[in-house]
Amino acid sequence: LQENVLQRVLQLPVVSSTCQTLQRKYSSTKESHPLMASVCEVYERGVQGAGALAMWGMEPVVRRLEPQFAVANNLACRGLDHLEEKIPALQYPVDK
């Protein structure tokens, strides 16, 4: 099973705790402000639709460039290994 650099970055405690904090703030803002909630929901639906359309349109290109993506992913994973070794703070949540 090949590692995915994006998944690895998202699993770093410093990144995952930051994302969780942002998600909580976003959710509490939506709950506190009904008008903001309706605007956010429209935006979320638009982003989902645009994302699905982009994925459908990009599929042939992605398939053709898959070997290059694999090489880039491997290089990025090695770079991440180096960063994790040199910067121990990446292994701690933001509050630490």
C-alpha positions in Angstrom: 0.0 0.0 0.0 1.5 3.3 -1.1 1.6 6.2 1.4 -0.3 9.3 0.5 1.6 12.5 1.5 -1.7 14.5 2.0 -3.1 11.8 4.3 0.2 11.8 6.3 0.2 15.6 6.6 -3.4 15.6 7.8 -2.6 13.0 10.4 0.2 15.1 11.9 -1.0 16.1 15.4 -0.2 19.8 14.8 -2.2 19.7 11.6 -5.1 17.6 12.8 -5.6 19.6 16.0 -5.6 22.8 13.9 -8.2 21.4 11.6 -10.3 20.3 14.5 -10.1 23.7 16.1 -11.1 25.4 12.8 -14.0 23.0 12.3 -15.3 23.7 15.9 -15.1 27.4 15.3 -16.8 27.1 11.9 -19.6 25.0 13.4 -20.1 27.2 16.4 -20.3 30.3 14.2 -22.9 28.6 12.0 -24.9 27.7 15.1 -24.7 31.2 16.6 -25.6 33.1 13.5 -28.6 31.8 11.4 -27.9 34.1 8.5 -24.3 33.0 8.4 -25.4 29.4 8.5 -27.6 29.8 5.4 -24.8 31.6 3.5 -22.3 28.9 4.6 -24.7 26.1 3.5 -25.1 27.6 0.0 -21.3 28.0 -0.2 -20.8 24.3 0.9 -23.2 23.0 -1.7 -21.5 25.1 -4.4 -18.1 23.8 -3.4 -19.3 20.2 -3.4 -20.8 20.6 -6.9 -17.7 22.4 -8.3 -15.5 19.7 -6.7 -17.5 16.9 -8.3 -17.4 18.6 -11.7 -13.7 19.3 -11.4 -13.0 15.6 -10.5 -15.1 14.4 -13.5 -13.2 16.7 -15.9 -9.8 15.9 -14.5 -10.1 12.2 -14.4 -8.6 11.5 -17.9 -5.6 13.8 -17.1 -5.1 12.3 -13.7 -5.1 8.8 -15.1 -2.6 9.8 -17.8 -0.3 11.5 -15.2 -0.6 8.8 -12.5 3.1 7.6 -12.8 4.3 11.2 -12.4 2.0 11.7 -9.4 3.4 8.5 -7.8 7.0 9.8 -8.2 6.0 13.2 -6.8 4.2 11.6 -3.9 7.2 9.4 -3.0 9.5 12.4 -3.0 7.1 14.4 -0.9 6.8 11.5 1.6 10.6 11.4 1.9 10.7 15.1 2.5 8.0 14.8 5.1 10.1 12.0 6.8 12.9 14.5 7.0 10.7 17.3 8.4 9.3 15.0 11.0 12.8 14.0 12.1 14.1 17.6 12.2 11.0 19.3 13.7 9.6 17.3 16.6 6.9 20.0 17.3 5.0 18.5 14.3 4.1 15.6 16.6 2.3 17.7 19.1 -1.1 19.3 19.1 -1.2 23.1 18.6 -2.0 23.7 22.3 1.3 22.1 23.4 
